[in-house]
Amino acid sequence: MTAFFDTETHTSFSVPFEAPVLGNLTVSGVKPYTQCKTCPAGTVTSSDGESECTPCSHNQYPVNSSSCSPCPGDQYSPPGSSHCSEKVTCDIADFLPVVGRCSDGKSTVSVKEIVQNKCKNSFPPETYDCLTCQPGSEKKGKTCRYCPDGTHNPFGRDKCAPCDPNTISLKGLYRVWWSDIPSSWNVGCPDCWVPAGPFLLGRPSQHQPVATINFGEVKFSSKVIKSNVVGLFSVKFKLSCPQSCTFLIIKKVTLSRSEVTRQEVTTRYDKSTGGSEPVTAHSYILKSDGQDGNVRMDFSIKLSGKDSYLQLYGVNFTNTLEGGSSFCFPLQWFRMR
């Protein structure tokens, strides 16, 4: 005798024969689960038994297990937050710059918050004098071209002009207006570097604690500027460190004939307790070893530290094999190797 229970009529009954052995059971129409789990903080479900948890949107927080509510007016929250936080006074590194088109020598730079509704303050759009082309180049049709030999252009706005007698044009690579980043530069963290018009904004990110940029290998001319000086690198920047930070400028030089490479940290700022550096310009003189052959050099910048940021205003290489001249120099300053 085998007993059974009817799940529809909720009655039991018996049958006078041996029941078969159940080898397999398939249930359709019901979501399988092994056990119920509590949703992570900052997420909710629409009803009990749901298989997925949904994060609250930005500027919201969970009021119970199934619904999110807007933050009060003086608070904010990123997506998926379990609570709201007080809005803070932000600096320029908390905003994403948007550079407008350069027209008639003017460009408007506006900003938008990286974390929506985080900031008590904002930065209004500002209009700057802009460059259609970089120094040492001129507009040719819809593109920019380097100034031809014997000419120069210090601001990149007008046409390249001939050098005066007894002066020489010296090629260079110049960057002083930031609507993009040169394709030849190696940016280790694309989100860490943002063109902002008059400067390039650099900052470590949540996923990349070191913001690195390499300006690419630059070859210098065989023209020698007294005492074996063959080139000049200059950089203009402003550094801000709300907390501790480290800022490095690293130089690597290769002498073409001997292929000897030297690498060194040329500038180092360690701010263990935070601090800032005002707008600062550093120049580095590059000398040859007195032998024939061109010299190659590349520079890198590295910045680390929570909430630290760098405003890079200008990067200049002077006496390069490629590029255009921003100034003409007295001929007696040079000797040919």
TISE-74377 format. One record per residue (C-alpha): x, y, z; residue in one letter. Coordinates in steps of 0.001 Angstrom, whole numbers, plus 524288, in hexadecimal, padded with zeros to 5 digits. Example, Ala and Ser with C-alpha at 12.3 -4.5 7.8 and 13.67 -1.06 7.14 Angstrom:
REM residues 2
8300C7EE6C81E78A835667FBDC81BE4S
END
This chain:
REM residues 337
800008000080000M8056880D777FC1AT8003F81A8980122A7FF2E827137F8EBF7FB30835317FBBEF7F35F83D3D7F1DAD7F8A684B467F1C2T7EC4D850D07EB53E7E1C384A8D7F3F2T7EAC3849857FFC7H7E64583B9180230T7EDE982F15803D8S7EAFB821EC7FE11F7F1028148A7FC69S7F25180B627F105V7F4017FCB17F261P800097FAD17EA33F80E6E7FD767EAFAE811AF80B537E663A81C5780CDA7DC01P8296F812B07DFFAV82ACC821247DC17L83724822707D40AG83660830DF7CFE4N82DD183CC87D2C3L82CAF848F87CA46T825898551B7CF24V821C285F907C513S81D4486DA47C6D5G824918706A7D391V8318A877C07D4DDK83B8A86E7E7DAEBP842FC872E77E6DBY84AE086C957F170T848B5876B07FC18Q8445D884BC7FE0BC84ECE88F3280007K84DFB89D2A8049FT850A58A7347F9F0C85D708AED97FB4CP85CFC8BC6E80142A8583C8C6AA7F7A5G84FB78BD297EFE4T841598B9467F069V837E28AF5D7EAA5T82A328B1E17E58ES824748A63D7ECD7S8285789AC17F56ED82E4788F567EE3FG83474897617E34AE8412D891C87DE1FS847FC89EE17DBCAE84AAE8AAF97E3F0C849C78B8787DDA0T852EA8C3A67E1DCP84CB88D0877E5C0C84F138DB557DBB5S857F98E7037DE37H852F48F0867E86DN84A798E5BB7EE79Q84B7F8DC5D7F9E5Y843BD8D0317FE21P8390C8D30280826V835798C4958092BN838328B7E080206S82FAA8BB597F65ES830618CA0E7F3B8S839F38D5657F25FC837648E3777F63AS83DC98F0677F1CEP8485A8F64E7FA69C8453E903068018AP8490090F717FA58G855C99116F801B1D85A52903667FFB3Q85E478FA837F470Y861958EC537F17DS8685F8E51E7E64AP860D58D9E37DFE4P85F9B8CDF87E8B5G861C18D55F7F560S85BD38D0A580219S85A938DE778078BH85B798ECD2803DDC867288F57680741S86879903F48098DE86C1E90BB77FD6FK87A04910FB7FD8BV8816991CBB7F868T88826917BA7EC20C8946191BC17E4ADD896C291B3C7D618I89AD690CDC7D6CAA88CD1909277DA67D887DB90E307CD58F8895B909C27BF57L88DB0915107B685P886F6916C07A95AV88EFC91EE979FCEV8874B92688795ABG88BA8928CC787B5R896139332A78599C88FAF93DE977D92S8951E94B8977AFED89FAE9491B78514G89614945F07900EK8915C939477963FS887CE936C07A14AT88B0E92C317AB27V87FCB926FD7B35DS87F9A91C237BD83V876839117E7C240K87719909BE7CED6E87D8C8FC627CE57I874D58F7CC7D9A6V8679A8FDFE7D77DQ86286906CB7E270N86EC9904C07EAC8K87301912F37EAFDC86D9A91EAA7F249K87477927937E8B2N8769E9283D7DA0FS87F9A92EE27D06EF878FF937AD7C665P87D1D936C67B81CP8892393EF07B51CE88DCC944907A83AT89C48943D37A514Y8A5439486479A58D8A76393BFA792AAC8B04F93711787FEL8AB869311C77B67T8B95892BE9779BEC8C47A929F078352Q8D08D932EA78353P8D9C392FDE77828G8CEAC92CBE76EB8S8C4659336B7665DE8B6F4930AD760E0K8B6F592A5875371K8A9409276874EB5G8A26891FD775970K8AEDF91AF875FEBT8BB2C920727661FC8C8D491EFB7606FR8D640921CD765FBY8DCA292E917620DC8E5EE92CCA7566EP8F48F92E46758C2D8F89493C6775A69G8EB629409A75FF2T8E539940E276D7EH8D83F942B07746EN8D8879450A78331P8C9DD94407785A4F8C43093B5B77AF7G8B9B49455777798R8BEA794BE076B49D8C737947C175FF5K8D563943E4761F5C8DE6894FA775FEFA8EC5494FCF75A50P8F7A09508A763E2C8FFA195D0776459D90D3B95D3E75E45P917EC956C276660N90DFC94E6F76D99T90A659403E76C04I8FDA2938F376DA5S8FE5B92E0C7778AL8F4859230B77687K8ECF491EFC78270G8E0F6917D57876CL8D7F49206378F75Y8CB2D91E147968DR8C49C9296179DC9V8B638927FC79A31W8AF4191B6079DF8W8A3A49175E795CAS8A92A909A679408D8B4ED901387977EI8BF3C8FE7978CF0P8BDE38F0C87876AS8CC8B8EE8A78909S8CB718EFE0797D4W8C9708E3AA79FEDN8BEC08E5A17AA04V8BED58DA927B3F3G8B1418DDD47B8F9C8A8718E4D27AF10P89EC88E8D67B9ABD8A9DA8EF177C175C8ACF98F9AC7B763W8A2C2903257B246V8A51C90EAF7A8E6P8A00391B087AF6EA8A370926067A5F0G8AE5992DE07AC7DP8B372921B47B363F8B361912E07B350L8AD2290DB47BFC9L8B3A29019F7C597G8AEBF8F9E77D156R8AF808EBDD7D642P8A2C48E45A7D53AS89C098DAAE7DE18Q8A0BE8CF6F7D596H8AE158D5367D212Q8B53D8DAB77DDFAP8C07D8E02B7D5B8V8BDBA8E9B77CAAEA8C89E8E8127C09CT8CB1B8EEB67B3B0I8D6C78ECF97AAABN8D9988F74C7A065F8DF828EDA0796D9G8ED4F8ECDD791C5E8F24E8F9B878C23V8FE238FABF7832DK9067E906E77840BF90DCA90DDA77929S91C7A90DBD77708S91CA291C97778ACK9244D91F5978520V9216792B0D78DC2I92E8392DF17944BK934D4924AB79E12S92F38918787979EN9212B91C6279AA4V9187C915D579077V90AEB9177C79600G901CF91CC67A026L8F5CA917277A6B2F8ECF391FD27AEC4S8E06891D2A7B614V8D7149265B7BD1CK8CDA1920F07C741F8C618922F27D3E2K8C529918277DE17L8BA81916777E85FS8BAB390BF97F2FFC8AF9890C687FD06P8B5F99008880349Q8C34F8FA318015DS8C8208F8E97F35AC8D43D8F6707EB15T8D7378FD1D7DE2FF8E27C8F8DA7D56AL8E8588FD767C89CI8F0D48F2B07C2DBI8FABE8F4D17B7FAK900758EA557AF24K90B3B8EE227A592V911158E5A579ADBT91D678E98D79367L91B758E4DE78575S929728E0F678232R92C4B8D94C78E9DS91E128D58679155E920D98D80479FB0V9145B8DAEE7A72AT913EB8E2667B3F6R907B48E3BC7BC3CQ9060F8EC737C807E8FBBC8F34D7D01EV8FE069019F7CD14T8F35C9072D7D5D9T8ECD29017C7E1DER8E28C9071A7EADBY8DEAE8FF6F7F702D8D3629054A7FE8FK8D1D18FC3980A34S8C81B90531810ECT8C20590B38804EAG8C45B918A67FF2AG8C58C91EFA7F1E3S8CF1F925107E87BE8CB97931C67E19AP8CD1F932DA7D2E9V8DB1892E417D0FDT8E3E292D217C50EA8EF199236A7C425H8F8FB922E27B910S902BB918167B62CY90EAC91A217ADB1I912D790E937A562L9213790D3C7A1DFK927D7904137984DS934078FC3179B25D93B98903B4790DEG93A318F900786A2Q932D48F9A8779F5D9252C8F42277988G917F18F89077E0EN9131B8F7A878BF3V906128F18978F9ER8FEB98F4AF79BF0M8F1A68F20F7A233D8EB5C8F77C7AE65F8E0D08F1A67B705S8D8608F76D7C1B9I8D2DC8EF737CD03K8C94C8F4057D75EL8C40E8EC067E2C1S8BC1D8EF987EEC4G8ADB68EFA97F23BK8A67D8FBB37ED0FD8B3249018D7E7A7S8B31E908047DA53Y8BC3D90EBC7D0C6L8B97C919F97C78CQ8C325918D07BC44L8C3D4925D67B52BY8CED9923FD7AB7CG8D842919D07A60DV8E31E91E5479CF1N8EE5B91772795FAF8F8149207578F24T901FB91D3B7844CN8FB43910E477F97T8FC7F90A077727FL8EDE190B7C77010E8E4CB916A977309G8E42E9252C7708AG8EABA93152775C9S8E43293A2677F9BS8EFAA943A878030F8FBA69473677834C908B09470177F51F9158D94E5F77CF7P91E05946D17738AL92A399487877BFEQ92400940177869EW925E0933ED77E76F9307992BB577897R92E6C9206176F34M934299130A77272R
END
